[in-house]
């Protein structure tokens, strides 16, 4: 089957987008409500809307196949007459190539996109590729959505028809076409991969059980079970909400010897149940839940652009944090705040500026062996950083001495 395009005359987001049949009916006494199911021609149709006046009008319904040219709808479930006679039916909304898309100002806005197609008279199957050109919701009774899906932008130069999907369960691959800013979110469940072919991916919520790949990934919500990958030298991984990453985060644009792209936590409280890659060029970290050690930036080789690392106030972790800025190309490390209760290690060239203007640092500095009663232990202050960033008065450094052994071992010991 050729590609299938979705066309909604006014670009309204509603649950009627799946309608494939419009029945012309008469002698209706009880208007069927959305969700009611009727059969005809061996196909079950789910009502999405009805427009009835004085017993006559139209009923929109979607099914997995087409209806007879005229006949009787027989109710299976829901509210409505037990049988409803229809004198005609029209296949609407689903079109084979090239499709039909209009906008709120009429079909004169983008005449190149207003090309009538051939109605399918049914919902797409796994053999179809559905192209979405505006905001849609998927009714819960279409679960899972069977076909592959392309989320496109039509007339994206004016910001019109950015494809948006806010609900539904999808088993096939969802592809984001170049241009515009298509997005997904809400209660969407993606069991297939999300792939960008040149567009950004904006994700505001949902469950993603397979991989997500794009040049730029902007995330404000959602739970991710598999890899989320950025794959361009200009890649951006931007977080503005509270997503949960249970899979992996990958920067495939950079190799083991180079750094590309940026990783930014702008707001929210993301949860990272995975490591953050060390091969981004720039990092900006704020509040969040970081359950793995953080290694920011590469150390080898020493040639190449240096890493830019910014830690903002609100950042907090008990994990060890390593900041690497040892490339000959200029980079910087700025720490404006945060709470570090793990070990903070800063590897940088002497020419790389380091600014520490806030934060609290309480790493475990020394762990002693068991100490017998009456013995003494001397703590070495060599562990206290001598970097000018601390010497300049930035932050509070409180190293912790950890004594190992039993309570009796510690009695009578002296600490100098």
C-alpha positions in Angstrom: 0.0 0.0 0.0 1.2 3.5 -0.8 2.0 5.9 1.9 -1.0 7.3 3.8 -1.4 10.9 4.7 -3.7 12.3 7.4 -5.7 15.4 6.5 -7.9 17.3 8.9 -9.5 20.4 7.4 -8.9 22.7 10.3 -6.1 20.9 12.1 -8.2 20.2 15.2 -6.8 17.8 17.7 -9.5 15.3 18.6 -10.3 11.6 18.7 -12.0 11.7 15.3 -8.8 11.5 13.4 -9.1 7.8 12.8 -12.6 8.0 11.2 -12.6 6.1 7.9 -16.3 6.0 7.2 -19.1 8.6 7.3 -22.5 7.0 7.1 -25.6 8.9 5.9 -28.4 7.7 8.2 -32.2 8.2 8.7 -34.9 7.2 11.2 -32.6 7.4 14.2 -34.3 7.6 17.5 -31.3 7.3 19.9 -28.2 9.0 18.6 -25.2 6.7 19.1 -22.5 8.1 21.3 -18.7 8.0 20.8 -17.3 4.6 21.6 -20.4 2.6 20.6 -19.7 -0.2 18.2 -21.7 -1.4 15.2 -21.1 -4.0 12.6 -21.6 -4.1 8.8 -20.1 -6.2 6.1 -18.3 -8.3 8.7 -16.5 -5.2 10.1 -16.9 -3.7 13.6 -17.0 0.1 13.5 -16.4 2.3 16.5 -18.4 5.5 16.5 -16.3 8.6 16.9 -19.0 11.3 16.4 -22.6 11.8 15.2 -24.5 14.7 13.8 -28.3 13.9 13.9 -31.2 16.3 13.5 -34.8 15.1 13.3 -33.6 11.5 13.0 -31.4 12.1 10.0 -27.7 13.1 9.5 -24.3 11.4 9.6 -22.4 9.1 11.8 -18.6 8.9 11.7 -17.0 5.6 12.6 -13.7 3.8 12.2 -13.0 0.2 11.5 -10.4 -2.2 10.1 -12.1 -2.4 6.7 -14.8 -0.8 4.6 -18.6 -1.0 4.7 -21.2 -1.9 2.1 -22.4 1.0 -0.1 -25.7 1.0 1.8 -27.2 -1.2 4.4 -27.8 -1.6 8.1 -25.5 -0.9 11.1 -26.1 -3.5 13.9 -25.2 -2.4 17.4 -22.8 -4.5 19.5 -22.0 -2.3 22.4 -22.7 1.3 23.7 -25.6 3.8 23.4 -27.7 4.0 20.3 -30.4 2.3 18.3 -30.2 -1.4 17.9 -30.1 -1.0 14.2 -29.5 2.0 12.0 -30.1 2.1 8.3 -27.7 4.0 6.1 -28.3 5.0 2.5 -24.7 6.0 1.6 -21.2 5.9 3.0 -18.2 8.1 2.3 -14.6 7.2 3.0 -13.0 10.1 4.8 -9.7 11.1 6.5 -7.4 8.3 5.3 -6.0 8.9 1.9 -3.5 7.1 -0.2 -0.7 9.2 -1.8 -0.6 12.2 -2.1 -3.1 13.0 0.6 -5.0 16.1 1.6 -4.1 18.8 4.1 -5.8 22.1 4.6 -5.5 24.8 7.3 -7.8 27.1 9.4 -7.7 29.8 6.7 -9.0 27.3 4.1 -7.3 25.2 1.5 -5.7 28.2 -0.2 -2.9 28.6 2.4 -0.8 25.7 1.1 -2.3 24.6 -2.2 0.6 22.4 -2.9 -0.5 20.2 0.0 -4.2 20.3 -0.8 -4.2 17.5 -3.4 -7.2 15.1 -3.0 -6.2 11.5 -2.6 -8.1 8.2 -2.9 -9.9 7.3 0.3 -8.9 4.0 1.8 -12.2 3.3 3.5 -10.4 1.6 6.4 -7.8 2.1 9.1 -4.2 1.6 8.1 -2.5 -1.8 8.7 1.1 -2.8 9.2 1.6 -2.5 5.4 0.8 1.3 5.5 3.0 4.2 6.5 0.9 7.0 8.2 2.1 10.5 7.8 0.9 13.0 10.4 0.8 16.7 9.6 -0.9 18.2 12.7 -1.8 17.5 16.4 -3.7 14.3 16.9 -4.9 12.0 19.7 -5.3 8.3 19.3 -8.4 6.7 20.9 -7.7 4.0 23.5 -9.6 1.4 21.5 -7.0 1.4 18.8 -4.3 -0.4 20.8 -1.8 -0.9 19.7 -1.6 1.2 16.6 -0.5 -1.3 13.9 1.4 0.7 11.3 4.7 2.6 11.0 4.2 6.3 11.5 6.0 9.4 10.1 5.5 12.6 12.1 5.9 15.4 9.6 5.6 19.2 9.4 3.6 20.7 6.6 4.2 24.4 5.8 6.8 24.4 8.7 8.3 27.7 7.4 5.4 29.5 9.1 5.1 27.1 12.1 2.0 25.5 10.7 1.2 21.8 11.0 4.0 20.6 13.2 3.1 17.0 13.7 2.2 16.2 17.4 1.1 12.9 18.8 -0.3 13.0 22.4 -1.8 9.6 23.0 -1.8 6.0 21.7 0.2 2.8 21.8 2.5 2.2 18.9 4.2 -1.0 17.9 5.9 0.2 14.7 8.8 2.6 14.0 7.9 6.3 14.4 10.0 8.5 12.1 10.4 12.2 12.5 10.7 13.8 9.0 13.0 16.7 8.3 11.8 20.3 9.0 9.7 21.8 11.7 9.4 20.7 15.2 7.3 17.6 15.5 6.8 16.2 19.0 5.3 13.4 21.0 4.1 13.2 24.6 1.1 12.8 26.9 0.1 9.2 27.4 1.9 7.9 24.3 3.4 4.4 24.6 6.1 3.6 22.0 7.1 0.0 21.7 8.9 0.7 18.5 11.9 2.9 17.9 11.7 6.7 17.4 14.0 7.9 14.7 14.7 11.4 13.4 15.8 11.9 9.8 16.9 15.5 10.4 14.3 17.0 12.7 14.6 17.6 16.4 12.6 15.3 18.7 10.6 17.0 21.4 9.3 14.6 24.1 6.9 15.9 26.8 5.8 12.6 28.3 5.0 9.0 27.7 6.6 5.6 27.9 9.4 4.6 25.5 10.3 0.9 25.5 12.6 1.1 22.5 15.3 3.4 21.3 15.1 7.1 20.6 17.6 8.6 18.1 17.9 12.2 16.8 20.3 15.1 16.1 18.8 17.0 19.0 16.6 15.5 21.8 14.6 17.9 23.9 12.9 16.1 26.8 10.5 17.5 29.4 9.0 14.2 30.5 8.6 10.5 29.9 10.2 7.2 31.0 12.9 5.7 28.8 13.7 2.0 29.0 16.2 1.9 26.2 18.9 4.0 24.6 18.4 7.7 23.9 21.0 8.7 21.3 22.1 12.0 19.8 24.0 11.5 16.6 25.3 14.7 15.1 28.4 16.9 15.6 25.9 19.6 16.5 23.9 17.4 18.8 22.0 18.9 21.8 20.6 16.8 24.6 18.3 19.3 26.5 16.3 18.5 29.6 13.6 20.9 30.8 11.5 18.6 33.1 11.6 15.4 35.1 12.1 12.4 32.7 13.4 9.1 34.0 16.2 7.4 32.1 16.4 3.7 32.9 18.2 2.8 29.7 21.3 4.4 28.4 22.3 7.9 27.1 24.6 7.8 24.1 26.5 10.5 22.2 27.3 8.6 19.0 28.6 11.6 17.2 31.8 11.6 19.3 34.4 8.9 19.4 36.6 7.8 22.2 39.1 10.5 21.2 36.8 13.5 20.5 34.0 15.4 22.1 30.9 16.7 20.3 27.6 18.3 21.2 26.2 19.5 24.5 24.3 18.0 27.5 22.1 20.5 29.4 19.8 20.2 32.3 17.9 23.5 32.1 15.2 22.8 34.7 13.1 20.2 36.4 14.4 17.1 38.3 15.4 14.4 35.9 16.3 10.9 37.2 19.4 9.3 35.7 19.5 5.6 36.4 22.3 5.4 33.9 25.6 7.1 33.2 25.9 10.4 31.4 28.5 10.1 28.5 31.9 11.6 29.0 32.3 12.6 25.3 30.0 15.7 25.2 31.8 19.0 24.4 29.8 21.0 26.9 27.9 20.2 30.1 25.5 22.2 32.2 24.1 20.3 35.2 21.5 21.4 37.7 19.2 19.6 40.1 18.5 16.0 39.4 18.9 12.4 40.7 22.3 11.1 39.6 22.8 7.5 40.7 26.1 6.8 38.8 29.5 8.3 39.1 29.9 11.4 36.7 32.8 11.7 34.4 32.5 14.9 32.4 34.9 15.3 29.5 37.7 13.3 28.1 41.4 13.4 29.0 43.1 11.8 26.0 44.4 12.7 23.7 45.4 16.1 25.1 45.1 17.9 21.8 41.8 19.3 20.6 39.0 21.5 22.0 38.8 21.7 25.7 35.6 20.8 27.6 33.2 23.4 29.0 31.7 22.3 32.3 29.2 24.3 34.3 27.7 23.2 37.6 24.8 25.3 38.7 23.2 25.8 42.1 20.7 23.0 43.0 23.0 20.3 41.8 23.6 17.5 44.4 25.1 14.1 44.3 26.7 11.5 46.6 28.4 10.0 43.6 32.0 10.7 42.7 32.4 13.4 40.2 35.3 13.8 37.8 35.8 16.9 35.6 38.3 16.6 32.8 39.6 19.7 31.0 43.1 18.7 29.8 42.9 19.5 26.1 45.2 22.1 24.7 42.2 24.0 23.3 40.8 26.4 25.8 38.0 25.1 28.0 36.6 26.1 31.4 35.2 24.7 34.6 32.6 26.9 36.5 31.1 25.7 39.7 28.4 28.1 41.0 27.0 25.9 43.7 25.9 22.4 44.5 26.4 19.8 47.2 29.2 17.2 46.6 29.2 14.5 49.2 31.2 12.1 47.0 34.8 12.6 45.8 35.3 15.5 43.5 38.2 15.2 41.1 39.3 18.0 38.8 41.8 17.2 36.0 42.7 20.3 34.1 45.6 22.1 32.5 47.1 25.0 34.4 45.9 27.3 31.6 42.3 26.2 31.9 40.3 28.7 34.1 38.6 27.2 37.1 36.0 29.2 39.0 34.4 27.9 42.2 32.1 30.5 43.7 29.8 28.3 45.8 28.9 24.9 46.8 29.5 22.5 49.6 32.2 19.8 49.5 32.2 17.0 52.0 34.0 14.0 50.5 35.4 11.1 52.5 39.1 12.0 52.6 40.8 9.3 54.8 39.7 5.8 55.9 41.9 4.4 58.7 42.5 0.7 59.6 41.2 -0.5 62.9 42.8 1.5 65.8 43.5 -0.1 69.1 42.8 1.7 72.4 45.4 4.2 73.3 46.9 4.6 69.8 47.0 7.8 68.0 46.0 8.8 64.4 47.2 11.8 62.5 45.0 13.2 59.7 46.9 14.6 56.8 45.5 17.9 55.4 47.2 17.0 52.1 43.8 16.0 50.8 42.5 19.5 51.0 42.6 21.1 47.5 45.1 23.9 47.0 43.5 25.1 43.8 43.0 28.9 43.6 39.3 28.2 43.1 39.1 27.2 46.8 41.8 29.6 47.9 39.6 32.4 46.5 36.9 31.6 49.0 34.5 29.7 46.8 32.4 27.1 48.5 32.8 25.2 51.7 35.2 22.3 52.0 34.5 19.8 54.8 36.5 16.6 54.3 35.4 13.7 56.4 37.6 11.2 58.3 36.2 7.7 58.4 37.3 5.5 61.2 37.0 1.8 60.7 36.8 -0.7 63.5 34.5 -1.5 66.5 33.5 0.9 69.3 36.1 -0.7 71.6 38.8 -0.2 69.0 38.1 3.5 69.0 38.1 4.1 72.7 41.1 6.0 73.9 42.4 6.8 70.5 43.6 10.3 69.8 43.1 12.3 66.7 45.7 15.0 65.9 
